[in-house]
Amino acid sequence: MSYQDKSIHCRDCGQEFTFTASEQQFFAEKGFTNEPKRCPTCRRAKRDRGTSDQSAQRTW
């Protein structure tokens, strides 16, 4: 499959970032089906916060 760079807007900061052809190939090799929603800076910030919006502490 041939990949081409794509411009995507970050869902957090609204900045436009490039989802490169090599990143797309990497995602495909790993079996990821969704494109990134956040720019690299916001992804790093979210990871560094140590908590995920979806994986907040659950009490059963």
Secondary structure, DSSP 4 states (H G I P E B T S, - for coil): -----EEEE-TTT--EEEE-HHHHHHHHHHT--SPPSS-HHHHHHHHHH---SSS-----
